[in-house]
Amino acid sequence: MVKPCWKPCVVGDEPRYRRRGVDSSGRFDGLLWYKDLGNHAYGIFSMAVIQANAMLEDQCQLESGQLSSTSKGPQGTFVGVYDGHGGTEASRYVNENLFCNLKKVASEHQSMSELVIKKAFLETEQNFLSLVKKQWLSRPQIASAGSCCLVGIICNGLLYIANVGDSRVVLGRVEGATSEVTAIQLSTEHNASIESVREELQTMHPHDPQIVVLKHKVWRVKGLIQVSRSIGDAYLKRAEFNQEPLLPRFRLPEPFLKPVLSAEPSITVRKLSRGDKFLIFASDGLWEHLSNQEAIDIVNNYPQNGIARRLVKAALEEAAKKREVRYADLKKIDRGVRRHFHDDITVVVLFLDSNVINGNSIRNFPISIRGGIPPPCNS
């Protein structure tokens, strides 16, 4: 239905979307996109995206099968959640290019590793900043577009989590002999509301007393942005973009000699075990309304089919309560205005088959799917 809107991303001689193994069968229900259930290399998955902004700034994808551009390279499952801000350009760009870059770097190294992931992030960042420079005079607003970027990769029994920004992945794990499922946060977040993030920024910018500012009861980097790491946000990384024709509200009054923000991901690696049951990847829009354990309990207590959609609904119900409106009335509010009640929300739930995780081979379920409302075909 929407595949023609996306141009193939070629890695070597391999097209980004092959006829075999491509699954773009997600469904729409108003502002909601969802894929209730599907297979991936290590189990099954569920995805959902709800739009709140006038233009959907969240993007996401799930890839299962080959993780490099050569048949001898690593295989597994890749999940990406890209929470855009200041526009859609950065999150869309990451959605279209990060996995391609990962496959290329993984092919060069013939393996998956922290180094491979960091190189893929760096290449995506550098290429996007080059795009900003190329379009600077015609589309200067692209310099203020950025994206949080949360990636999860399961390969050879290992789980790699890479994050810039404040999206989050939480593991549901059975501890000991009990049947209780405990929430374990696996991602490191980079939001200025966290004291350690503010301390890190102050250490990196010791001569800038305004590196973090409390503005309207919210901690912001330079009084502008809540996250300290992102892809994009060129106006806070290169001084050449901190000037006209960029809109005055984005320009810093004083020049800067080093980038204010970083694009280097925090990476954790975990060996998966039999007690690891499922993973919830979600943009900050979900975690504004649900705690880690609340989300884990929902996944654990309800059927797997449609579970991502159920998590979105639970978050919307909480958002409605906070604004003292009925959930049924919230659903009637259109995008744009909806942002006053909640942010775009993206959820990907990965269920893990312990027999496959601990085995020597993965299941043959090649799939490539992007969640959300696609950009116009002529964009």
Summary of the structure (lengths in Angstrom):
residues: 379
radius of gyration: 20.1
end to end distance: 17.1
largest distance: 62.4
contacts: 1317
relative contact order: 0.21
helix: 29%
strand: 30%
